[in-house]
Amino acid sequence: GRRFALPTFKRRPKHLDGFIIDRGRLSIPGDDWFSENPVRLIELFALAAKEGMEIHPNAMRAATRDARLADQVRDDPAANAFFLDVLAARNKPDLVLRWMNEAGVFGRFVPDFGRVVAQMQFDMYHHYTVDEHSIRAIGLLSRIERGELAHDHPLSTALFRQIESRRVLYVAVLLHD
């Protein structure tokens, strides 16, 4: 018989709002991606939260390197909308907030939060640094909202359905300390 050569296919990267999906993780198309448009720095984390995706190490390194760009978009409506999307994400907002914190973006974008990063506050109610305590509080609130802690917190779980603005509650919990 005749032999047929199989065609070779070059894998094209998948895109999501201009970002790249690399082996299931959110990445950036180029090294200057954030400097070209600093709002993308916050959008990276918002997309990760919305899509339930991990962030590629290359994108995290670039976000850490460019964290100072968050200063430029602090008053930008789109950047603030993206941040609120992260803060009040429906699934594990604490995980993505922790990534933002590790990259140094969280503390640059929200200067009051930046002032409490690694600050110790040990008493009867606080067993973590203030930044970690605040992030964990957001995670707890999210678990209550999803009904995962209904057995331990039945009243809070029931009251959540009556909340007029869940985003306001998430902001209040973030800023409670």
Wavefront OBJ file of the C-alpha trace (Angstrom):
o trace
v 0.000 0.000 0.000
v 0.403 3.627 -0.261
v 1.656 5.570 2.698
v 0.021 8.802 3.661
v 1.763 11.496 5.612
v -0.351 12.736 8.455
v -0.730 16.489 8.534
v 0.964 18.273 11.393
v -1.107 20.807 13.229
v 0.417 23.698 15.020
v -1.575 24.376 18.168
v -2.935 27.895 18.203
v -3.294 29.392 21.647
v -6.794 30.044 22.857
v -7.700 33.592 23.770
v -9.975 35.089 26.400
v -10.561 38.841 26.217
v -7.081 39.298 24.760
v -5.436 37.104 27.398
v -4.068 33.698 26.453
v -5.061 30.350 27.898
v -1.911 28.272 28.234
v -2.590 24.676 29.304
v -5.716 25.755 31.161
v -4.061 28.687 32.917
v -4.584 32.372 32.222
v -1.547 34.063 30.699
v -0.561 37.194 28.822
v 0.336 37.543 25.147
v 3.464 39.640 25.659
v 5.840 41.108 28.198
v 4.460 44.641 27.789
v 0.788 43.591 28.106
v 0.249 45.415 31.417
v 2.301 48.502 30.598
v 0.301 49.018 27.378
v -2.922 49.126 29.417
v -2.526 48.972 33.221
v -6.237 48.152 33.735
v -5.320 44.685 32.447
v -3.393 44.145 35.673
v -6.673 44.078 37.607
v -8.547 42.392 34.754
v -6.158 39.421 34.934
v -7.376 38.602 38.431
v -11.023 39.328 37.595
v -10.915 36.876 34.685
v -9.220 34.257 36.854
v -11.992 34.644 39.439
v -14.805 34.667 36.882
v -13.534 31.675 34.909
v -12.214 29.719 37.902
v -8.775 29.533 36.318
v -5.289 29.515 37.736
v -2.889 32.218 36.602
v 0.141 31.064 34.623
v 3.456 31.626 36.462
v 4.667 33.898 33.632
v 1.623 36.147 34.084
v 2.111 36.186 37.869
v 5.757 37.177 37.462
v 4.759 39.975 35.079
v 1.996 41.123 37.470
v 4.479 41.203 40.357
v 7.013 43.105 38.266
v 4.364 45.606 37.092
v 2.389 45.895 40.358
v 3.296 49.598 40.602
v 1.067 50.198 37.546
v -1.932 49.625 39.815
v -1.257 53.124 41.202
v -2.224 54.569 37.803
v -5.637 52.875 37.612
v -6.818 53.221 41.186
v -9.495 55.746 40.122
v -10.317 54.057 36.813
v -13.975 52.889 36.691
v -13.142 49.739 34.699
v -10.339 48.752 37.080
v -12.621 49.303 40.067
v -15.363 47.207 38.453
v -12.821 44.420 37.864
v -11.672 44.636 41.487
v -15.258 44.382 42.752
v -15.711 41.359 40.479
v -12.769 39.710 42.257
v -13.881 40.737 45.742
v -17.450 39.485 45.312
v -16.696 36.516 43.033
v -19.154 33.665 43.484
v -16.512 31.000 44.031
v -13.389 31.320 46.185
v -12.727 35.068 46.020
v -10.208 34.621 48.830
v -7.969 32.515 46.602
v -7.746 35.177 43.897
v -7.386 37.992 46.465
v -4.478 36.044 47.939
v -2.879 35.844 44.470
v -3.354 39.606 44.073
v -1.756 40.116 47.469
v 1.184 37.827 46.701
v 1.821 39.746 43.473
v 1.750 43.057 45.369
v -1.133 44.311 43.221
v -3.771 44.298 45.975
v -1.812 46.608 48.278
v -0.957 48.991 45.439
v -4.537 49.153 44.144
v -6.064 49.525 47.628
v -3.484 51.551 49.601
v -5.295 51.068 52.928
v -4.912 47.340 52.421
v -1.271 47.839 51.494
v -0.675 49.431 54.890
v -1.805 46.276 56.732
v 0.077 43.708 54.637
v 2.106 41.528 57.024
v 0.943 43.612 60.010
v 0.605 41.506 63.145
v -2.593 41.726 65.201
v -2.774 38.858 67.640
v -5.573 38.885 70.175
v -8.616 36.791 70.986
v -10.053 37.251 67.464
v -6.977 37.586 65.267
v -4.546 34.720 64.711
v -3.186 35.877 61.360
v -1.637 39.023 59.956
v -4.261 41.662 59.189
v -4.104 41.119 55.422
v -4.499 37.344 55.740
v -7.273 37.761 58.331
v -9.188 40.066 55.978
v -8.774 37.700 53.027
v -9.894 34.740 55.162
v -12.944 36.743 56.284
v -13.911 37.201 52.616
v -13.501 33.455 52.094
v -15.717 32.711 55.096
v -18.373 35.137 53.852
v -18.295 33.459 50.441
v -18.733 30.010 51.993
v -21.679 31.288 54.044
v -23.245 32.759 50.910
v -22.877 29.451 49.044
v -24.563 27.638 51.951
v -21.489 25.560 52.764
v -21.611 26.570 56.448
v -25.387 26.390 56.963
v -24.960 23.873 59.782
v -22.569 26.133 61.742
v -24.093 29.478 60.714
v -27.805 28.906 59.991
v -28.902 32.486 60.736
v -26.186 34.082 58.609
v -26.953 31.673 55.775
v -30.672 32.469 55.948
v -30.103 36.229 56.181
v -27.854 36.229 53.140
v -30.896 35.844 50.891
v -32.221 39.148 52.252
v -29.069 41.169 51.565
v -29.847 44.051 49.235
v -26.265 44.488 47.984
v -23.897 41.584 48.375
v -21.057 43.754 46.970
v -21.473 46.290 49.781
v -21.292 43.465 52.311
v -18.100 42.114 50.729
v -16.512 45.596 50.805
v -17.536 46.011 54.453
v -16.013 42.661 55.404
v -12.796 43.514 53.544
v -12.494 46.817 55.401
v -13.722 45.627 58.811
v -10.286 45.989 60.409
l 1 2 3 4 5 6 7 8 9 10 11 12 13 14 15 16 17 18 19 20 21 22 23 24 25 26 27 28 29 30 31 32 33 34 35 36 37 38 39 40 41 42 43 44 45 46 47 48 49 50 51 52 53 54 55 56 57 58 59 60 61 62 63 64 65 66 67 68 69 70 71 72 73 74 75 76 77 78 79 80 81 82 83 84 85 86 87 88 89 90 91 92 93 94 95 96 97 98 99 100 101 102 103 104 105 106 107 108 109 110 111 112 113 114 115 116 117 118 119 120 121 122 123 124 125 126 127 128 129 130 131 132 133 134 135 136 137 138 139 140 141 142 143 144 145 146 147 148 149 150 151 152 153 154 155 156 157 158 159 160 161 162 163 164 165 166 167 168 169 170 171 172 173 174 175 176 177
